[in-house]
Amino acid sequence: MLNYLDFEKPIAELETKVAELRETASSTDIDIDAEVGRLEAKANKLLRDTYAKLTPWQKAQVARHPDRPHFKDYVAGIADDFLPLAGDRAFADDPAIIGGLARIDGRRVMLIGHEKGDDTASRLKHNFGMAKPEGYRKAIRLMRLADQFGIPVVSLVDTPGAFPGVQAEERGQAEAIARSTEECLNLEVPIIAAVVGEGGSGGAVAIATANRVLMFEHAVYSVISPEGCASILWRTADKAAEAAEAMKITAADLQSLGVVDRIIDEPLGGAQRDPEAAIGALKGALIEELDGCGKLGPAELLKQRRAKFLAIG
């Protein structure tokens, strides 16, 4: 069963009708193939037309879709093997950020990313992908380990933002995010980041200050959520759509601004409709970027990364 977003209701009606007709055809001798084909073509055209002109706010909804692939799905699809490494060696392990050694088509990498969870229990366990200081300190530890052994870092970003709770602030959330960002800038190995869903504020930048920043076609990346921006500017979250338009949160906008280097196309209707194809597209892009960055020496990697982020803004 697909979960349809509000703006997909016309598509849902057509696809539901197609499913009902197929079920009817399987239980009777009536030939309705022509009608099914006509409705399928109409539904596909509506889906294509709808996704060709999504607003920034609609893209934000797609980026948050519960059926989009999550970190564990990407690990299963792109890593030949994955050895998770837990804990920050200072306080605790944070399941909102997962990381470990992996191979992508034979290439050794340190794979780090946010995990949101895909049901109630796992979302609570992973805190909806909102990391606490120990999550960023774990990321720092893994990046340093990768740097020590000359292993490229690949980070997959999908978070509403860093956890804003009192406990996180007490344990130095801002300092942990700043240190993680600094660590990204200081790595002498390639670091490739991909925004696969939501890229929320410092919670995203902390592991995405990379040589190459990739972004899925319907992902979003911003300093604050559209609802948060609307609440500050207009004192109401009801103007989130207007905020999303003004904030330039889409992949196309961010590529034009030089924040994102490469956009990865998604299957028609978003990654949630064909996770396997989306994961395959990400894997192919990562392999190309790893091979490209692998040709640069440590000094070139540092210079390129710092120049890229100093030029932003």
Secondary structure, DSSP 8 states (H G I E B T S, - for coil): -----GGGHHHHHHHHHHHHHHHHHHHSS---HHHHHHHHHHHHHHHHHHHHT--HHHHHHHHT-TTS--HHHHHHHH-SEEEE----SSS---TTEEEEEEEETTEEEEEEEE---SSHHHHHHTGGG---HHHHHHHHHHHHHHHHTT--EEEEEEES-S--SHHHHHTTHHHHHHHHHHHHHH-SS-EEEEEEEEEEHHHHHTTT--SEEEEETT-EEESS-HHHHHHHHHS-GGGHHHHHHHHT-BHHHHHHTTS-SEEE---TT-TTT-HHHHHHHHHHHHHHHHHHHTTS-HHHHHHHHHHHHHS--
